[in-house]
Every structure is written in C-alpha cells, then in structure tokens.
Amino acid sequence: MSDFKKLTDQIIKFREERNWTPFHNPKDCALSLTLEAAELLEHFQWKNGEQVEKYIKENKAEIADELIDVLWWVLMIASDLDIDIEKSFDRKIKKNAVKYPADKVRGKADKYTAYNK
C-alpha cells in the first residue's frame, strides 16, 4: 500500500466518523483547499528574506500544520474524484519536463511559453 493510500484512508475514516461526507462536494472541497493555501501564505505575508528565515525557524510546526491541511484536501479531492495521485504525478512531471527542458531553463524562472517559441 502506498503512503498516499495510507494517508487517504486515514482522512476518509476521519471524515466518515464525523459524517461529514454530505458536506464534501467537489466545489466546497476545492474552496477549502484554497482557503488552507491562503492560511499557509499568511505565515509569509509582509515579511522580507531575513524575517521569513527567522519566522520559519520559530513557527515551523504551525507552517507544517497548514501544509498538512493543504495536503489533506488534495488527497480528499483526489479520492472523491477517483484520481490516482501517484499516476497523475508521474504524468504531470513528464509533461513539465517537456514544457521546461532542463538544458533551456536551468537557473531561469520564466514561464514555459518563453522556452517553447
């Protein structure tokens, strides 16, 4: 059993024990994912480089909690929509390798359209 499957099973069990499935339609789950991502961003808002480094050292557990909340919703949505995360990840990384060829993009932060003209 994959690690993603184990995590997903825990999330689904947690949800079922609370009878929250009726509230978890794709739209509301996607909204929750976005809200959790925004909560992650709040940790870095209005901080410069040195402030960010200090903040991370002092608040790593809280940042980790927000990352887990994001992952939680990703895994739940994937489960509900019958999306295999590992297969989808493999497919997407191959697509990205074509969009961002290492020999052209190394050390650059441009959008893929700048490389594929």
C-alpha positions as CSV (number, residue, x, y, z in Angstrom):
1,M,0.0,0.0,0.0
2,S,1.4,3.4,-0.9
3,D,1.9,6.2,1.6
4,F,-0.7,8.3,-0.2
5,K,-3.2,5.5,0.1
6,K,-2.5,5.2,3.8
7,L,-2.9,8.9,4.4
8,T,-6.0,9.0,2.2
9,D,-7.6,6.1,4.2
10,Q,-6.9,8.0,7.4
11,I,-8.6,11.1,6.1
12,I,-11.6,9.2,4.8
13,K,-12.0,7.4,8.0
14,F,-11.8,10.6,10.0
15,R,-14.4,12.2,7.7
16,E,-16.8,9.2,7.9
17,E,-16.5,9.0,11.7
18,R,-17.9,12.6,11.8
19,N,-20.5,12.1,9.0
20,W,-19.0,15.0,7.0
21,T,-19.2,13.3,3.6
22,P,-22.5,15.1,2.8
23,F,-20.7,18.5,3.0
24,H,-17.8,17.5,0.9
25,N,-18.8,18.1,-2.7
26,P,-16.0,18.9,-5.2
27,K,-16.7,22.7,-5.2
28,D,-16.6,23.1,-1.4
29,C,-13.6,20.8,-1.1
30,A,-11.7,22.9,-3.7
31,L,-12.7,26.1,-1.8
32,S,-11.4,24.6,1.4
33,L,-8.1,23.7,-0.3
34,T,-7.8,27.3,-1.5
35,L,-8.6,28.7,2.0
36,E,-6.0,26.4,3.6
37,A,-3.4,27.5,1.0
38,A,-4.2,31.1,1.9
39,E,-3.6,30.3,5.5
40,L,-0.2,29.0,4.6
41,L,0.5,32.2,2.7
42,E,-0.4,34.3,5.8
43,H,2.7,33.0,7.5
44,F,4.9,34.7,4.9
45,Q,2.9,37.9,4.2
46,W,4.7,41.2,4.8
47,K,8.0,39.5,5.7
48,N,11.3,40.1,3.8
49,G,14.0,37.5,3.4
50,E,15.6,37.7,6.9
51,Q,12.2,37.9,8.6
52,V,11.0,34.9,6.7
53,E,14.0,32.8,7.7
54,K,13.6,33.8,11.4
55,Y,9.8,33.2,11.2
56,I,10.2,29.7,9.7
57,K,12.7,28.7,12.5
58,E,10.2,29.9,15.2
59,N,7.0,28.7,13.6
60,K,7.8,25.5,11.7
61,A,5.2,23.4,13.4
62,E,2.4,25.9,12.5
63,I,3.6,26.1,8.9
64,A,3.7,22.3,8.8
65,D,0.1,22.2,10.1
66,E,-1.0,24.4,7.2
67,L,0.9,22.3,4.7
68,I,-0.9,19.2,6.0
69,D,-4.2,21.0,5.8
70,V,-3.5,21.6,2.1
71,L,-2.4,18.0,1.5
72,W,-5.4,16.8,3.4
73,W,-7.8,18.5,0.9
74,V,-5.7,17.4,-2.1
75,L,-5.9,13.8,-1.0
76,M,-9.6,14.0,-0.2
77,I,-10.5,15.6,-3.5
78,A,-8.4,13.1,-5.4
79,S,-10.1,10.2,-3.5
80,D,-13.6,11.6,-4.1
81,L,-12.9,12.1,-7.8
82,D,-11.1,8.8,-8.2
83,I,-7.8,10.3,-9.2
84,D,-4.7,8.3,-8.7
85,I,-2.3,10.8,-7.2
86,E,0.9,8.8,-8.0
87,K,-0.1,8.1,-11.6
88,S,-1.2,11.7,-12.0
89,F,2.0,12.9,-10.5
90,D,4.1,10.8,-12.9
91,R,2.1,12.0,-15.9
92,K,2.4,15.6,-14.8
93,I,6.1,15.6,-14.1
94,K,6.7,14.1,-17.6
95,K,4.6,17.0,-19.1
96,N,6.6,19.5,-17.1
97,A,9.8,18.0,-18.3
98,V,8.7,18.7,-21.9
99,K,7.5,22.2,-21.0
100,Y,10.6,23.1,-19.1
101,P,13.6,21.3,-20.7
102,A,16.5,21.3,-18.2
103,D,19.0,22.5,-20.8
104,K,17.0,25.6,-21.6
105,V,15.6,26.6,-18.2
106,R,18.4,25.9,-15.8
107,G,18.7,28.9,-13.4
108,K,15.8,30.7,-15.1
109,A,12.3,31.5,-13.7
110,D,10.5,32.3,-16.9
111,K,7.1,30.8,-17.8
112,Y,7.3,27.8,-20.2
113,T,6.0,29.8,-23.1
114,A,9.3,31.7,-23.1
115,Y,11.1,28.5,-23.9
116,N,8.8,26.9,-26.4
117,K,8.5,29.5,-29.2
